[in-house]
Amino acid sequence: QVQFVESGGGLVQPGGSLRLSCTISGSISRFYELGWYRQAPGNQRELVARCRSDGTTVYVDSVKGRFTISRDSAKNTMYLQMNSLQPEDTAVYYCNLPAPVRSWWGQGTQVTVSL
């Protein structure tokens, strides 16, 4: 059983930055591709960024140029650096595979962007 544990969320003002972490049980190297998702109240969960073991990254248009996804194999951790945050980025952020495994969803980490 794989566990994803998200952390690093919080309350930040518009224009601010946060760095999210996703710690994965076992070796991250097992996974060719991993992703960050977010779910805002009343919305479906959406995949916003994904990264492959070869360093390739893909972003949804709404975060392109502001968010950076990365992974550290030595720490079995994936990161999401979020800059220039806007109120519309407010959501619970999760990590999983781009083809998510239902039983692997963690608790997520809340990001709130507000004055």
Secondary structure, 3 states (H helix, E strand, C coil): CCCEEEECCEEECCCCCEEEEEEECCCHHHCCEEEEEEECCCCCCEEEEEEECCCCEEECCCCCCCEEEEEEHHHCEEEEEECCCCHHHCEEEEEECCCCCHHHCCCCEEEEECC
